[in-house]
Amino acid sequence: MTKKKKFAFGALLLSLTLIVSACGGQASNTEGAASGELPKTNKVVIGVSGGDWEKNIRQAALDKFEKETGIDVEVVTGTDAEWYPKLKAGNGKNAPYDVLILQPDTIQRAAGANLLQPLDTKNVPNLADLYPSVEDRFTKDGNIYAAGFSMGQLGIVYRKDLVKTPPTKWTDLWNPEFQGHVAVSSPTYSAGLQFFSGLVHALGGQESNAADVDKAFTKLADLKQNAVAFPDNSGSIQTLLERGDAWLVPFWDGRAFAMQDSGLDVGFVYPEDGPVAAVASWAIPKGSKNLANAYKLVDYLSSPDTQKAFSDLSLYGMTNKNVQYSDTLKQRVQVGEEAYKKLTWVDYATATPKLAEWTDRWTQALGGGK
């Protein structure tokens, strides 16, 4: 064989060897993916609400998780309104977050757009101990898309020193004795939309029935003489109560109890015609770059010990049935499956497309707004 032929034959053998090696390596990666093994990383990116919420979740969970696992936790503060467009733009790929705290309407939209990673007990074992009445809300076509976390409930906070007869139901806000002393938020603020949903249901209706919505707006117009302000954030609500400008406001239980602990003389009632769910839940975006760590973190956040720690700081009920609440919290907060089954949930599938229209009607009914 000539030198030229030997060289050509050697080059051919080398090429075949490289091809076989490459194919072998590719088969190995495929086998790893098929086996269900997730790439190991040392980081997880979590999006949470800012302010006290961030402070509480760091203290209750994130700092401990980082120390116990050695996984770096990068915290990004924000809101659903910021996060959802970014998930939508990514279309399930290269998500900028691994875990997000989301509201029910965002979970519904994101799951419908195939932007969330389904959860199961294999990857999130504590999922099995979360209340069914909550998790059913995040289940679609047999897949669970979020792990319920803090169970905020909208009721009525009121000044105990100014209100002679405490309210017991939503429609008590219309009582003549409260003329000029009720503050209500518009549907553009989550507490306002939840209150409107509570009113629709208190009147025996459903948001999906146009006649029931009309009835609620007619009732709302009768509240005009009692309405004194239209707050669009929690700070404004607290200021109105502190000054005594407002005596009664639809607000969340945990926030009301925090006001009590700060020294404000307020009471809180869960309306007998149905407190409204204000649930914050954990979801994993599709395209998470640190999926294995995202699963670990959601499972950690769903554990009874972590949830108790957060409950002690936030004064909210939680979703894990094994949480051992403090005696103080048990005396104040309605928790457990029986209580959660009675909650009114906003029909976001109906409400979200109608939000602008409902806000205009709300302004027309009350003559107020931002």
KAPE-V442958 format. One record per residue. N is the residue number from 0. RES is the residue in three letters. PSI is psi in whole degrees, 0 to 359 (NA if undefined). OMEGA is omega as a letter, one per 20 degrees, with the letter a starting at -180 (* if undefined). Layout:
N,RES,PSI,OMEGA + N,RES,PSI,OMEGA
This chain:
0,MET,132,a + 1,THR,162,r + 2,LYS,323,a + 3,LYS,318,a + 4,LYS,320,r + 5,LYS,320,a + 6,PHE,317,a + 7,ALA,318,a + 8,PHE,320,r + 9,GLY,320,r + 10,ALA,322,r + 11,LEU,315,r + 12,LEU,319,a + 13,LEU,319,r + 14,SER,316,r + 15,LEU,321,r + 16,THR,317,r + 17,LEU,320,r + 18,ILE,313,r + 19,VAL,318,r + 20,SER,317,a + 21,ALA,316,r + 22,CYS,321,r + 23,GLY,317,r + 24,GLY,320,a + 25,GLN,320,r + 26,ALA,323,a + 27,SER,318,r + 28,ASN,320,r + 29,THR,319,r + 30,GLU,321,r + 31,GLY,318,r + 32,ALA,319,a + 33,ALA,332,a + 34,SER,352,r + 35,GLY,5,r + 36,GLU,136,a + 37,LEU,145,r + 38,PRO,139,a + 39,LYS,130,r + 40,THR,175,a + 41,ASN,26,a + 42,LYS,155,r + 43,VAL,136,a + 44,VAL,123,a + 45,ILE,133,r + 46,GLY,126,a + 47,VAL,164,r + 48,SER,152,a + 49,GLY,188,r + 50,GLY,221,a + 51,ASP,328,a + 52,TRP,313,r + 53,GLU,316,r + 54,LYS,315,a + 55,ASN,319,a + 56,ILE,329,r + 57,ARG,311,a + 58,GLN,320,a + 59,ALA,331,a + 60,ALA,306,a + 61,LEU,318,r + 62,ASP,321,r + 63,LYS,318,r + 64,PHE,316,a + 65,GLU,317,a + 66,LYS,319,a + 67,GLU,329,a + 68,THR,339,a + 69,GLY,6,r + 70,ILE,129,r + 71,ASP,127,r + 72,VAL,115,r + 73,GLU,119,a + 74,VAL,128,r + 75,VAL,123,r + 76,THR,148,a + 77,GLY,200,a + 78,THR,167,r + 79,ASP,322,a + 80,ALA,333,r + 81,GLU,320,a + 82,TRP,318,a + 83,TYR,314,r + 84,PRO,326,r + 85,LYS,321,r + 86,LEU,318,a + 87,LYS,318,a + 88,ALA,325,r + 89,GLY,340,r + 90,ASN,43,r + 91,GLY,13,a + 92,LYS,142,r + 93,ASN,52,r + 94,ALA,140,r + 95,PRO,353,r + 96,TYR,155,r + 97,ASP,329,r + 98,VAL,139,r + 99,LEU,146,r + 100,ILE,117,a + 101,LEU,156,r + 102,GLN,160,a + 103,PRO,322,a + 104,ASP,322,r + 105,THR,321,r + 106,ILE,317,a + 107,GLN,314,a + 108,ARG,316,a + 109,ALA,320,r + 110,ALA,320,r + 111,GLY,331,r + 112,ALA,7,r + 113,ASN,42,a + 114,LEU,0,a + 115,LEU,146,r + 116,GLN,124,r + 117,PRO,146,r + 118,LEU,149,r + 119,ASP,169,a + 120,THR,344,r + 121,LYS,315,a + 122,ASN,335,r + 123,VAL,79,a + 124,PRO,325,a + 125,ASN,350,r + 126,LEU,329,a + 127,ALA,340,a + 128,ASP,8,r + 129,LEU,145,a + 130,TYR,129,a + 131,PRO,323,a + 132,SER,337,r + 133,VAL,310,a + 134,GLU,332,r + 135,ASP,330,a + 136,ARG,339,a + 137,PHE,18,a + 138,THR,130,a + 139,LYS,126,a + 140,ASP,38,r + 141,GLY,357,r + 142,ASN,139,r + 143,ILE,126,a + 144,TYR,0,r + 145,ALA,154,r + 146,ALA,110,r + 147,GLY,146,a + 148,PHE,269,a + 149,SER,132,a + 150,MET,71,r + 151,GLY,145,r + 152,GLN,128,a + 153,LEU,125,r + 154,GLY,214,a + 155,ILE,121,r + 156,VAL,141,a + 157,TYR,154,r + 158,ARG,113,a + 159,LYS,328,a + 160,ASP,347,a + 161,LEU,336,a + 162,VAL,114,a + 163,LYS,319,a + 164,THR,103,a + 165,PRO,143,r + 166,PRO,156,r + 167,THR,344,a + 168,LYS,166,a + 169,TRP,318,a + 170,THR,352,r + 171,ASP,340,r + 172,LEU,343,a + 173,TRP,356,a + 174,ASN,137,a + 175,PRO,330,a + 176,GLU,346,a + 177,PHE,16,a + 178,GLN,126,r + 179,GLY,15,a + 180,HIS,16,r + 181,VAL,131,r + 182,ALA,132,r + 183,VAL,140,a + 184,SER,153,r + 185,SER,167,a + 186,PRO,347,r + 187,THR,341,r + 188,TYR,138,a + 189,SER,322,r + 190,ALA,327,r + 191,GLY,317,r + 192,LEU,320,r + 193,GLN,320,r + 194,PHE,317,r + 195,PHE,319,r + 196,SER,317,r + 197,GLY,322,r + 198,LEU,315,r + 199,VAL,314,a + 200,HIS,325,r + 201,ALA,332,r + 202,LEU,9,r + 203,GLY,18,a + 204,GLY,186,r + 205,GLN,145,r + 206,GLU,332,a + 207,SER,349,r + 208,ASN,113,a + 209,ALA,323,a + 210,ALA,325,r + 211,ASP,323,r + 212,VAL,318,r + 213,ASP,318,r + 214,LYS,320,r + 215,ALA,321,r + 216,PHE,325,r + 217,THR,317,r + 218,LYS,320,a + 219,LEU,323,r + 220,ALA,329,r + 221,ASP,348,r + 222,LEU,353,a + 223,LYS,320,a + 224,GLN,339,r + 225,ASN,339,a + 226,ALA,131,a + 227,VAL,335,a + 228,ALA,163,a + 229,PHE,70,a + 230,PRO,144,a + 231,ASP,19,r + 232,ASN,164,a + 233,SER,327,r + 234,GLY,318,r + 235,SER,321,r + 236,ILE,315,a + 237,GLN,319,r + 238,THR,318,r + 239,LEU,319,r + 240,LEU,318,r + 241,GLU,319,a + 242,ARG,342,a + 243,GLY,9,r + 244,ASP,321,r + 245,ALA,138,r + 246,TRP,329,a + 247,LEU,138,a + 248,VAL,132,r + 249,PRO,122,a + 250,PHE,174,a + 251,TRP,148,a + 252,ASP,310,a + 253,GLY,319,r + 254,ARG,319,a + 255,ALA,317,a + 256,PHE,329,r + 257,ALA,322,r + 258,MET,317,r + 259,GLN,314,a + 260,ASP,338,r + 261,SER,355,r + 262,GLY,357,r + 263,LEU,134,a + 264,ASP,75,a + 265,VAL,153,r + 266,GLY,171,r + 267,PHE,140,r + 268,VAL,138,r + 269,TYR,111,a + 270,PRO,136,a + 271,GLU,340,r + 272,ASP,18,r + 273,GLY,100,r + 274,PRO,158,a + 275,VAL,135,a + 276,ALA,133,r + 277,ALA,72,a + 278,VAL,134,r + 279,ALA,129,a + 280,SER,155,a + 281,TRP,135,r + 282,ALA,153,r + 283,ILE,118,r + 284,PRO,145,r + 285,LYS,143,a + 286,GLY,13,r + 287,SER,131,a + 288,LYS,344,a + 289,ASN,56,a + 290,LEU,318,a + 291,ALA,318,r + 292,ASN,328,r + 293,ALA,316,r + 294,TYR,314,a + 295,LYS,318,a + 296,LEU,317,r + 297,VAL,322,r + 298,ASP,319,r + 299,TYR,318,a + 300,LEU,339,a + 301,SER,359,a + 302,SER,153,a + 303,PRO,324,a + 304,ASP,316,r + 305,THR,317,a + 306,GLN,323,r + 307,LYS,317,a + 308,ALA,319,r + 309,PHE,321,r + 310,SER,318,r + 311,ASP,327,a + 312,LEU,325,a + 313,SER,340,a + 314,LEU,32,r + 315,TYR,153,r + 316,GLY,164,a + 317,MET,181,a + 318,THR,342,a + 319,ASN,125,a + 320,LYS,347,a + 321,ASN,8,r + 322,VAL,130,r + 323,GLN,94,a + 324,TYR,154,r + 325,SER,154,r + 326,ASP,322,a + 327,THR,315,a + 328,LEU,320,a + 329,LYS,332,r + 330,GLN,345,a + 331,ARG,320,a + 332,VAL,135,r + 333,GLN,117,a + 334,VAL,163,r + 335,GLY,164,a + 336,GLU,320,a + 337,GLU,318,r + 338,ALA,318,a + 339,TYR,330,r + 340,LYS,333,a + 341,LYS,356,a + 342,LEU,145,r + 343,THR,135,r + 344,TRP,135,r + 345,VAL,135,r + 346,ASP,84,a + 347,TYR,332,r + 348,ALA,327,r + 349,THR,316,a + 350,ALA,318,a + 351,THR,311,r + 352,PRO,338,a + 353,LYS,2,a + 354,LEU,314,a + 355,ALA,315,r + 356,GLU,315,a + 357,TRP,324,r + 358,THR,318,r + 359,ASP,317,r + 360,ARG,323,r + 361,TRP,315,r + 362,THR,319,r + 363,GLN,321,a + 364,ALA,319,a + 365,LEU,344,a + 366,GLY,22,a + 367,GLY,190,r + 368,GLY,197,a + 369,LYS,NA,*
